[in-house]
Every structure is written in structure tokens, then in C-alpha cells.
Amino acid sequence: MPHIALPPDLPGIRGAMAFRPETARPLNELVEVLLTGPSTLSRGERELIATYVSSRNCTHYCHSIHGAIAAAHLSGNEALVNQVKTDFMQAAVSPKLKALLTIAGKVQQDGKLVTTSDVESARSLGATDLEIHDTVLIAAAFCMYNRYVDGLGTDQPDDEALYRERGKRVARDGYVMVSPEYLASHAGAAHNGGKDAAH
């Protein structure tokens, strides 16, 4: 049960965002840029980074929804998403992405654990400075999102179909545009039990 009064029909971060739309807007805009904006990393690869970090933080809602979004970008390959969560070194992803996931995993623990060697290894496999930057920021941001979801005790249902359907929608429409009614009708109206949020 949530620690504060959140909309009962909106699980995970959606309920928390609906509670305070003023903070939901910049949070959604950040994830929109990081996960759907122009990048030499595919949307699927970036979602895998977010999913991996969320799984290491044991935040069920976040690793389930972002895993579903990743799968939607990867032709429905849920097995690959699950493999990345459990042992990405054995997953059928590029060596470059494995090096970036190594960096992301260290950021999840403590950013100071990332070494020059980690960065040079990623570079040697083709990672650009922008890709390294965005990997670190995705990992750091998702630690924040995960703690937001867990710290408020949000509802995190087990229904895989719920995540799969929402994941397809977010993959298609993005984080900001997936809920224009939420952004339009609830901007500046905090604590009103708003009806939608993007993740």
C-alpha cells in the first residue's frame, strides 16, 4: 500500500507523477530525451540499459515496464530482455552494449566505481563519448526513478499483460506524447489525483 494517498488506478511511477504533475513534466521530458531522442544507440539498447539498472535495484514496476518497452523495440524479444536482466554477458547484444551495461551496473552501485579502464574498454568497442555520457545519465536517472517508485511504496502489479500492453504504447508514442491528456489537463494542478502519466 502506498505511503501517501496516490491514485489507486495508476500503478508505479504513474501514480506518483499524477500526484505531483509539476515534477512529472521534467521527469518525463528527461526520459524522453534519454530514451527516445536522437542517438547512435537504438531505442531498444537504451531501454535495455534502463531495464538492467531497474532490475539491479529490484524495482519491479520499472524493470517490468521498461523491459516491455525494450521488447517492443526489439521485435517482441522478451527472452533477450530477460537475459540482459539476469546475465547480460551471455545475451545476444553487441560487445559495445555489454561494455556500456558494465558501466551502468557500476553507476547503479556507486558512480565512483566506474574506472578509466571501463571507459577505455567501451571506447575500444566503438562507444562514443556521447554514448558513454548517456549511459551514465540513464543509469543515474533510473536509480532516482526507482527510488521514487519504491520510496513511496507505489503499487507494482505482477500482471505481465499490463506491462506488455503499456510497453507497446510507450514504444510507439514516446514518453511525453503517450499521455497528452495528462500533461494538458493536470499541468500545475498538484495533489489532485490526476488520471495518467507516461511510464
Salt bridges, closest charged atoms under 4 A:
GLU22 OE1 - ARG20 NH1 3.73
GLU47 OE1 - HIS66 ND1 2.91
GLU78 OE2 - ARG164 NE 2.64
ASP110 OD1 - LYS112 NZ 3.33
ASP118 OD2 - LYS106 NZ 2.87
GLU120 OE2 - ARG123 NH1 2.65
ASP129 OD1 - ARG123 NH2 2.96
GLU131 OE2 - LYS96 NZ 3.06
ASP134 OD1 - HIS133 ND1 2.78
ASP158 OD1 - HIS60 NE2 3.57
GLU160 OE1 - ARG164 NH2 3.54
ASP173 OD2 - ARG172 NH2 3.01
ASP196 OD1 - ARG14 NH2 2.67
ASP196 OD1 - ARG166 NH2 3.59
